[in-house]
Each structure stands twice: as structure tokens, then as C-alpha cells.
Amino acid sequence: MKKSLLGTLTALSLTAGVAAHAEAEHTLVFSSWVPPTHNINAQMLPKMIEMIEEATDGRVTGEVRLGIAPPPAQMDLVLDGAVDVAYVFHGYQPGRFTSYKLVELPGVDTTAEAASVAYWNLFQEHLAELNEHRGVKVIGLHTHGPGQLHTNTKIAGLADMAGLKLRMPGGVAGDVGAALGATGIQVPAPKVYETLASNTADGVMMTIDSRQGFRLTEVAPNYFEIPGGFFRGSFAYIMNEDAFADLPDDLQEALEEKVFGEPISRMSGAVWDAGDAFSIQLTKDTDGNTITQASAEDIASFASIIDDVTASVVKEVSAKGIDGDAALASFRSELGVE
């Protein structure tokens, strides 16, 4: 019991990001579930807190606490008021969220920054009416860069994926993996390293920056990429509604105008793009790591999988009560993709 209590207190005491200004009137408590060195903790959340401080002249700041709860519990932490702000990965909670799948679809070769801005606009124009985040305030949305394949043994092409046991994060990644003949293993991102180290899985479908953020260069030295990725994961920043309402009107207005929405969505995507570039170089510089690019034949055969998964997702989203085709067309039009 003492050991458990000590672990809990240690997790609660871990903070990242910008130290609270001495003159701050309000401190927002952020929850984060990735490792301390991950770009979310090292750059993204600190930058968000900087933006909050600048927008409010230092009257509002933030404090990041690590390891309070696992990824699927983040929404409930905010709903219950245990923390003020958190970020959720939609694919970890199938059934609770559906519309996010539109932005996860493969076949869109763009930056995370551009995709994140387009995602926020898509939410405003089409997805918000579904009220999938009921009970909390959505303050930003972003995607990561293209999700690619990381394995413990080198694969030459898509055909080699059949029969592999792959950790997949749910959502579109699971649909794509199944279409390629892989067996999906759902493991939260913080457990990926030990899952691969124990050979429980042959590889993972994850973001490029995970090669650094989750130390995949050590346990999945072989990296396989296809243009646009196999999927593009979806995140939401959410805030407790009472915590926002408790702020004075002028501070609410400052945050809405200068931080929430497109500003933090754009910033988050840009941080992810930089992290992807760093991880590609890290892979090139790490002994024993390999990079394999999909062949023209693989790209052509993957196109039919994209079509099938897209049709399935559009149907699923449309069943929730919006025009899935129109929503997807809006998102892709902003990105210059037909």
C-alpha cells in the first residue's frame, strides 16, 4: 500500500512545461499520459501554456501532471473535474467517438500542421453537431503525422504484413491492418516499448515521431513507410466546462480569440511535423535501423484498400446523423486533395 501510495504521489508531483508565473491568478491543471521526453510534454504542452500566459498577460498559467490515469480515462478525468485540461486519442475509445475517423483515413499526403487546421475547420462546420465530446469543452484538435509501420524484422513490402501481430491504436489503423492481413493487438502507447521488447508483437503501426518518443529505434529497428501513411491519428484537447466558466469574461475572451481553436491546433501539428523529421534523422543515424519505402506496386495495391476503408468509414459516420461524404470532401478540399 505504501509503495502504491508513493507511486501515486510521485506521478502527481511530476510536472512539465512552463512554471507558473508568481502573479498568475488562475492555474489550469493539465493531464498527460505520454513519457516525459515525448514531444507532447517536451514541446506541445509547454508551448500551449506559453500561449495561454501571453494571451492573458500572465493571469492564467498551467501545470502539467503526468501519469494520473491511462489514456482511455482522460475524458472522464476532465468530466469529473479531477483536472482542468487533457488530450484524448479518439481511437482508444471505440463507440464513444466515431466522426474522427474521417481525418484518420489514408490517402492524404500532407503535413500534420495543415491537417490539424483543416480538422478544426471540419469540426466547426460538420462534426460539432454530433456532440461526441458532450460534457466537456473542445479547445483544439490535431492529427499526428502519417502513421507508418515499425517492426522487429525487416519487411520488403505490404505482402509481408500478412500474419504479423501488430499493435494498432484502434480506429482507422485497425481497419487498415485487418485489410492487410495483420492481427491487431490493442495496447496503449505507453505500453508499446515493453510489448515489443517482450516479443508479444511483431511490430506497431504508429507515428513516425514514436521512434524517438517511445524509443522504437531500440525495439522496432525496421521502419516501413508508404506515402500519406497507413492512417493519421486524431487527438482532441478538452477542458472542463466549469473550469472555463469560472474564469473572468475577459480571460475567456482572450483564450477563445488567441489560443483555443485554430491557434493551438496549428501549433500542435507543426510540433508533430518537426518531431517526425527528427525521428527520421534519428533512424538514419542509429546503427541497425533500416528505412524501407513502399514500391510502386505496393502503392497501387494499397489504393484499393484506401477506397474500401474510406467507403466503410463514410457510411459509419453518416449513420451518426451527418453527411459523411460532404464532411470528407470539405476536409480534403481544404488540403487540396480530391
N, C-alpha and C positions, 0 to 999 in steps of 0.2 A: 504494500500500500504506500509506504514511504517512497519507494522507488518510482511508483506511478505518479504520485503527487509531485515529486521532484521533477519528473519529465514534463508534466503539465506546466509547472511553474516556469521551467526553462523555456518551453515553447512560447509561453505567453510573454516572456521577457525579451525574446528575440525581436528586434525591430530593424527595419531597413528604411532607406530613403532619407529625406531631409529632416533634420532635427527641428522640433517645434520652436517657432520664434517665442522669445520670452514674453513678447507683447500680444501674442495670439489670444483672442477671446474664445475661440472655438477650436477644438482638436477633434478631427474625424478619425475614427479607428478603422483601419483597413485590414482585411484578412487576406493572406496569401498562402498558397499551398505548394508552390514550387520551391526548389532548393534556393538557398541564399544567393548563390552565384548566377542563377538564371537571369536572363536579361529582363524579365518581368520585374524582378526585385532589384537588380543592379541598375537598371536604367528607366524602365517604363513607369513604375510607380513613383520613384523619386521625381521624374520629370512632371508627372501629373500633380504631385504635391507642390512642386515649384510653380506650376501654372496656377494652382489654387491660391497660393500665397501672393503671387503677383497680381492676380485679378482682384483680390480682396485687401490689398495693401497690408498683408501680414496678419489680418484679423482672423483668418481661418488657416489652419495648417492640418497636417495629417501625420499619423503614426501607423506604421505597418507592423502587424504581428504575424508571425509565421507559425504554421503547424497547429492552428487551433482546431481544425476539423478537416476531414478528407475532401477532395474535390466535389463529390456529389452533394455534400452538405452545405455548400456555400450559400445557396439561395435561402435555405432555412435559417442560417445564421443571421442574414440580413432581415428576413421576415420577422424573426423573434427579437430583433434589436440587440443581439449579442455583439454585433459590430455595426458600423455605420455604412461601410462600403466594402464590396468584394467583387471578384470577377468569376464568372461561371463559364465553363466549357460545355456548350449545349449537348454535345454528343454523349456526355456522361449520364444524361437523364432521359433516355428514350421514353416517349409518351408524354412527358411534361412539355417538351419543346418539339416542334416539327418544322416550322417555316424557315428556320435557319439553314435547312438542307439546300435551299436554293443557292446560297453563296458558297456552299462546300463542293458543288459539282465540279468535276474535272473539265478540261477543255477550255479553260480561261487562262491564258498565259499573260499574266500581268503582275504588277508589284502588289505587295501587301498594303502599301500606303494607298494606292489607287483603289484597290478592292475594298478597303476599310471605309473610305469616304463614300464610295458607291453603296456600301452596305448600310451606312447611316441614312442615306437618302432613300434607299429601298424601304427601310424600316418606317421612316416618316410617311412615305407615300402609300405603302401597301401592307406592311406587316404589323404595325402597331395596333390596328383594329382587331387583330386576333386576341390581344391581351394575354399573351402567353406568359408574360412576366408579372401577372397580376399580384398586387400587394407590395411591389417594390417600384422604385423609380429607375428607369433605364437611363443612364447618363452617358453611355458611349457603347459603341460596337466596333469590333475589328476582326479581321481574319489574320491567320498567320500566313507565311509564305507557302509555296506549294509543298504538300506533304509527299515525301518520297519514301523509298524502301531502303532499309538498313538491315543487313544480315550478317550472321556469323560466318557463312561461307559464301564465296563469290557466285553470283548467278550471271548467266550470259544474256538472258532475255526473259520476256514475260512467261514463256512456256515453262521455265524453271520454277515459277512460283506455285505451280500446281502441287498440292500436297504439303506445302510448307505450313508450319504452325507459326502464325504471325500475330503479334499483339496489335490490335487495331482499336482506335478510340471510340468506335461506335459511329453512328450517323452514316454519311456517305462513304467513309473509308471502309466500313464493314460491308456495305453493298458492293463496292468495287472489289474488295478482297475476295468475297464469295464468288463473284463473276469470274475471277481469275483462277479459281480452284483452290484457294488457300483456306486453311482452317483458322478461324478467328479466335483469339484469346483476349478477353477484355480485362485489362489491368490498368489501374490509374497511372498516370505519367510518373508520379514519384516512385512507383514500384518497378519501373521498366528496367533499371540497371540490374537489380537483383534477379529479375525474371530471366534476363539474358545471361547473366553470369552463371546461373544455375542450369542453363540449357533447357529451361521449361518451354522456351520458344526459340524458333529458328531465326526470328528477326522481328522487326517492327515497321509499321507504317507510321511515320512521324514527320514532324517538321525538320527542315534542314538544320536549324539552329540547335536542335536537340543533340547534335554531335558534340557541341560544347556544353549546352545547358544541362544535359542529362548524361554526359560523358560516354556517348555512344562510340566514340573513337576507340574506347577500351574494350567494349563488349560486342560491338557490331561494326567491325572494321571495313566492311564492304558496303559501299553506297551506290545505289542504282537510281537513276533519275530519268523521268520522261517529261517532255515539255508541258508546262502547266501543272504538273504533279498528278498524283492519283486522287487527291482531294485537297481541300483548303479549309482548315478548321475554323470554327466560329466561336467567338467569345463575346460576352456582354459585361460591361461594368454596371453594377446595380447599387442603389443607395436606399437605405431605409427611409420611407416616406416621412416618418415623424422627425427623423434627424434633419431632413431638409426643411420641413415646415418650421422647425424650431429656430432656424437661422433668421435673422432680421431680413426684411424685404429687400433692402439694398444689397445685401450679400447674396441672396438668392438670385437677384437680377444679374449681378456681376458674374456669378458662376454660370448661369444659363447663357449669357452673352459671350463670355470669353473662354470658357473651359469645357462645359458639357456639350455633347453632341459631336459636331464635326471636328472641333479642335483636338480633343483627346483621341478621337477615332483616327484622325490623320497621324497624330504623333505616334500612336501605338503601332500602326502599320509601318511607319518609317523606321522605328526602332527594330521591328522584326526583320525588315529588309537588311538592315546593317548587320544584324546577328546572323542572318543566313550567309551573307558574304564572308563574315569572319569564319563561320564553320566550314565553308568550302575551302578556304585557305588552310584552316587547321587540318582538315582531312588530307590535303595535298602535302602538308608538312609533317604528318605523323607516320612514322615507319609502320609498315604492314597494312596501311589503309589503302583502299582502291576506290576509284570512281569509274562507273560504267554508265554510258549513255545509251538510251534505247535506240535501237536500229530503226531505219525507215519502215521495215516490215512490222516491227512492234508498234510503232506509232499508228500505222494504218489499221492494224487489227484492234488496237485499243479504241479506235474511233467508234466501232460498233458497240463496244461496252459503254462508252460515254452516252451514246444515243439511248441505249436501253435503260441505264440508270437514270438519265435525265427524265425520260418519259415516266418512269415509276415515281420519281420524286415530285414532279409536277402534278401528277394525279393525286398523290398523298397530300400535298399542300392544298390543292384545290378542294379536297374533301373537307378541309377545315373551314371553308367559307370564303376564300378569296380566289381571284382568277390567277392561278399559278403561272399560266403561260404569259400573261401580261406582266406579272411581277418579275419573272425571269427575264423577259425581253427588256424591261426597264433597267434592270441591273446591268445586263450585258451591253445595252446600248450606251450607257454612261462610260463603259470601259472600252467601247469601240469594237465589241465582239458581236457578231451576228448570232 
